Amino acid sequence: MSNGSTFPPPRRRRGTVLLVLAAVAVVALGGWLFWRQAGGHGDPTARGGTPTPGRTAGSGSGTGGTPDGRAGRGATPRPGGTGDPHGSLKGMTVVIDPGHNPRNSRHTGQIARLVNIGTARKECDTTGTATNGGYAEASFTLDVARRVRTLLEHQGAKVVLTQDGDRPYGPCVDERAAIGNKAHADAAVSIHADGSAAGNRGFHVILPARVSAGPADTAAITGPSRQLGERLADRFRTVTGSSRSNYVGHGTGLDVRGDLGGLNLSTVPKVFIECGNMRDAKDAAQLTDGHWRQKAARGITEGITDFLTR
């Protein structure tokens, strides 16, 4: 190097290096922007990884929907859960009628009063039957009715009980029908257990007969009541595992009667269900078991839901 030289060749090499680096930076930046726009940023599947369990594209939580677990727009509703249109009873009214009353036995005079059921005059109410061990039908029906109410309310239905252990007796059979009529119920179910001979087993559903007499006119409800009864019988059989009656209905689990005030006087779809025979030891073992009663409540609830949402 001579004294006072300006070294032009090294300057040209430095400029060349800077141009190359700038070009590399532009290419790298462009590639990064393309990769980000293509969805690679933060998406495990774009990197060839496995998506986080329970999450879907666009979900706000690990439940495949909104943060509170409900299905968001575009999400697939979970069967039987929130967002399932088939399981929703919002805006519907269901009347559940627990047969008899645990206190009826203390008011025999009052419940013996005759009321007009259209085809005849019958007792206001009765005490019902009981197992050989003393478990009363009225206690069974009230327990199952309360369980059904809880399940139906969980699906959004408004539930009306004809009695909730809050009355000294009854109500009478004509009032039980009137409660459903006044509520404009979408469906009504009266819960019972039979008191037949030992060896007679299984459940059956009672449908209203075609009746037109006095205050009774079932013309408008026999069709929908049959649909309700058929679906109730199907779901009750599936959920509880109980057999259809071997002594009523010729194996169908369905019976048609015109002598029950609760059906004759109804203007809304209504059926009775006899959940089993309290006088048969095997049926009684089920009826007195709390776990089985929960199954019975589920079967009744599913039958009602099936009727109301099809």
C-alpha positions in Angstrom: 0.0 0.0 0.0 1.5 3.3 -1.0 1.1 6.4 1.1 -2.1 8.4 0.2 -3.8 5.6 -1.8 -7.7 5.4 -1.8 -8.2 1.6 -2.4 -11.0 1.7 -5.1 -11.0 -2.1 -5.8 -12.0 -3.1 -2.2 -14.9 -0.5 -2.3 -16.3 -2.2 -5.4 -16.2 -5.6 -3.6 -18.0 -4.2 -0.5 -20.8 -2.7 -2.8 -21.2 -6.1 -4.5 -21.5 -7.9 -1.1 -24.2 -5.4 0.1 -26.2 -5.9 -3.0 -26.2 -9.6 -2.6 -27.2 -9.4 1.0 -30.1 -7.1 0.2 -31.3 -9.5 -2.5 -31.2 -12.4 0.0 -33.1 -10.4 2.6 -35.8 -9.5 0.0 -36.2 -13.1 -1.0 -36.4 -14.3 2.6 -38.9 -11.7 3.5 -41.1 -12.6 0.6 -41.0 -16.3 1.4 -41.9 -15.6 5.1 -44.9 -13.5 4.1 -46.1 -16.2 1.6 -45.8 -18.9 4.3 -47.7 -16.8 6.9 -50.5 -16.0 4.5 -50.8 -19.7 3.6 -51.7 -20.5 7.2 -48.5 -21.9 8.5 -48.2 -19.5 11.4 -49.5 -21.1 14.6 -51.3 -24.0 12.9 -49.9 -27.4 13.9 -51.4 -29.1 10.8 -49.6 -26.7 8.5 -46.3 -27.9 10.0 -47.3 -31.5 9.5 -48.2 -31.9 13.2 -51.3 -33.2 14.9 -54.1 -30.8 15.8 -54.8 -30.2 19.5 -57.3 -32.8 20.7 -60.9 -31.5 20.8 -60.2 -28.4 18.7 -61.4 -27.7 15.2 -60.6 -24.9 12.8 -62.4 -21.7 14.0 -63.2 -23.1 17.4 -62.9 -20.8 20.4 -62.3 -23.6 23.0 -61.4 -27.2 23.4 -65.0 -28.3 23.1 -65.4 -27.7 19.4 -67.6 -24.6 19.9 -67.8 -21.4 21.8 -65.9 -20.9 25.1 -68.9 -22.1 27.1 -69.1 -25.4 25.2 -72.1 -24.6 23.0 -71.8 -25.4 19.3 -70.8 -22.3 17.4 -72.0 -21.4 13.9 -70.7 -24.0 11.5 -70.0 -26.5 14.3 -71.7 -29.9 14.2 -74.3 -30.1 17.0 -73.6 -32.8 19.6 -76.4 -35.5 19.7 -78.6 -35.0 22.7 -76.7 -31.9 23.8 -77.1 -28.2 23.6 -77.6 -27.2 19.9 -79.2 -30.5 19.0 -82.5 -29.5 17.4 -84.0 -33.0 17.8 -83.5 -32.8 21.6 -84.7 -29.2 22.2 -88.1 -28.8 23.9 -87.8 -25.0 24.3 -91.2 -23.4 24.1 -93.1 -26.6 24.7 -95.2 -27.5 27.7 -95.5 -31.0 29.1 -97.9 -32.1 31.9 -96.8 -35.0 34.1 -99.5 -36.6 36.2 -98.2 -38.6 39.2 -101.0 -41.1 39.7 -102.8 -41.1 43.0 -101.5 -39.2 46.1 -99.5 -40.6 49.1 -102.1 -38.9 51.4 -105.2 -40.3 49.7 -105.6 -43.0 52.3 -106.2 -40.3 55.0 -109.0 -38.8 53.0 -111.1 -41.8 51.8 -114.4 -39.8 52.1 -113.2 -37.0 49.8 -111.7 -39.3 47.2 -114.8 -41.4 47.1 -116.9 -38.5 45.7 -118.2 -39.3 42.2 -117.2 -37.1 39.3 -118.4 -37.0 35.7 -116.0 -38.6 33.2 -118.3 -38.4 30.2 -119.0 -42.1 29.9 -119.9 -42.6 33.6 -119.5 -41.2 37.1 -116.4 -42.5 38.9 -114.5 -41.9 42.1 -112.6 -38.7 42.4 -109.4 -40.7 43.0 -108.2 -43.9 44.6 -105.4 -44.9 46.9 -103.6 -47.0 44.2 -101.8 -50.2 44.8 -98.6 -51.2 46.6 -95.9 -53.9 46.5 -96.2 -56.8 49.0 -93.5 -55.1 51.0 -95.6 -52.0 51.4 -94.0 -49.6 48.8 -97.0 -47.5 47.6 -97.8 -46.8 44.0 -98.3 -43.2 44.9 -94.8 -42.9 46.2 -93.4 -44.5 43.1 -95.3 -42.3 40.7 -94.3 -39.1 42.5 -90.7 -40.1 42.6 -90.6 -40.9 38.9 -92.6 -37.8 38.0 -90.0 -35.6 39.7 -87.2 -37.3 37.9 -89.0 -36.8 34.6 -89.5 -33.1 35.3 -85.8 -32.6 35.9 -84.9 -34.3 32.7 -87.5 -32.4 30.6 -86.6 -29.1 32.1 -83.0 -29.7 31.2 -84.1 -29.9 27.6 -85.9 -26.6 27.9 -89.5 -27.7 28.4 -92.0 -26.1 30.7 -93.2 -28.9 33.0 -96.4 -28.8 35.0 -97.1 -31.5 37.7 -100.7 -32.2 38.6 -99.5 -32.7 42.2 -96.1 -32.5 43.8 -96.9 -33.9 47.3 -98.3 -30.5 48.1 -102.0 -31.5 48.3 -103.9 -33.3 51.0 -105.5 -35.6 48.5 -106.1 -36.0 44.8 -106.5 -34.1 42.6 -109.7 -35.7 41.3 -109.4 -37.3 37.9 -111.4 -34.6 36.1 -109.2 -31.9 37.6 -106.1 -33.8 36.5 -107.4 -33.6 32.9 -108.3 -30.0 33.3 -104.8 -29.1 34.4 -103.4 -30.4 31.2 -106.1 -28.6 29.2 -105.6 -25.3 30.9 -101.8 -25.5 30.3 -102.4 -26.2 26.6 -99.9 -29.0 27.0 -98.1 -30.3 23.9 -98.1 -33.7 25.6 -99.4 -35.1 28.9 -98.4 -38.4 30.6 -100.0 -40.0 33.7 -97.5 -42.2 35.5 -98.8 -45.4 37.3 -97.9 -48.9 38.3 -100.3 -51.8 38.1 -101.6 -54.1 40.8 -102.3 -57.3 38.9 -101.7 -60.9 39.9 -98.2 -62.4 40.4 -96.7 -63.7 37.2 -98.2 -60.9 35.2 -95.2 -58.8 34.2 -94.1 -55.9 32.1 -95.3 -52.4 31.3 -98.1 -51.1 29.1 -99.3 -47.8 27.8 -103.0 -46.8 27.9 -104.4 -44.8 24.9 -107.7 -42.9 24.9 -110.6 -44.6 23.1 -112.8 -42.6 20.7 -115.3 -41.2 23.2 -118.1 -38.6 22.7 -120.4 -38.3 25.7 -121.2 -35.4 28.0 -118.1 -33.4 28.6 -115.9 -36.0 27.0 -114.8 -35.8 23.3 -111.5 -37.4 22.3 -111.9 -37.1 18.6 -109.1 -34.6 18.2 -106.6 -36.4 20.4 -106.9 -40.1 19.7 -104.5 -39.9 16.7 -101.7 -37.9 18.3 -102.2 -39.7 21.6 -101.5 -43.0 19.8 -98.3 -41.6 18.3 -97.3 -40.4 21.8 -98.0 -43.8 23.2 -96.2 -45.8 20.6 -93.1 -43.7 20.9 -93.3 -43.8 24.7 -93.5 -47.6 24.7 -90.6 -47.9 22.3 -88.3 -45.7 24.3 -89.3 -47.1 27.6 -88.6 -50.6 26.4 -85.2 -49.6 25.0 -84.0 -47.6 28.0 -85.3 -49.8 30.9 -84.9 -53.2 29.2 -88.4 -54.1 30.6 -90.7 -56.3 28.5 -94.0 -55.2 27.2 -96.9 -56.6 29.2 -97.5 -60.3 29.0 -101.2 -59.8 30.2 -102.4 -56.6 28.5 -102.1 -55.6 24.8 -101.4 -59.0 23.3 -97.6 -58.3 23.3 -97.9 -54.7 21.9 -97.6 -53.0 25.3 -100.6 -50.8 24.2 -104.1 -50.8 25.5 -107.1 -48.7 24.6 -109.6 -47.6 27.2 -112.7 -45.4 27.4 -113.3 -45.6 31.2 -110.5 -43.3 32.5 -111.5 -39.7 33.2 -107.9 -38.5 32.9 -108.1 -39.5 29.2 -111.8 -39.0 28.4 -111.7 -35.4 29.5 -108.4 -34.5 28.0 -108.2 -32.1 25.0 -104.4 -32.5 24.6 -102.5 -35.6 23.5 -102.3 -37.8 26.6 -101.6 -41.4 27.7 -101.1 -43.4 30.9 -98.1 -45.6 31.4 -98.3 -48.6 33.8 -94.5 -49.0 34.5 -94.8 -52.6 35.9 -96.8 -54.8 38.2 -96.2 -54.0 41.8 -97.7 -57.4 42.9 -95.2 -59.4 40.9 -91.9 -60.0 42.9 -89.6 -59.5 39.9 -91.4 -56.3 38.7 -91.5 -55.0 42.2 -87.7 -55.5 42.6 -87.3 -53.0 39.7 -90.0 -50.6 40.8 -88.4 -50.2 44.3 -84.9 -49.7 42.9 -83.9 -46.1 42.6 -81.5 -46.8 39.7 -84.2 -48.5 37.7 -86.6 -45.6 38.5 -84.1 -43.2 36.9 -84.1 -45.4 33.8 -87.9 -45.3 33.8 -87.8 -41.5 34.0 -85.3 -41.4 31.1 -87.4 -43.8 29.0 -90.5 -41.6 29.6 -88.6 -38.4 28.8 -87.2 -39.8 25.6 -90.6 -41.0 24.5 -92.1 -37.6 25.0 -89.1 -35.9 23.3 -89.4 -38.3 20.4 -93.1 -37.4 20.0 -92.6 -33.7 20.3 -89.6 -33.3 18.0 -90.3 -35.6 15.1 
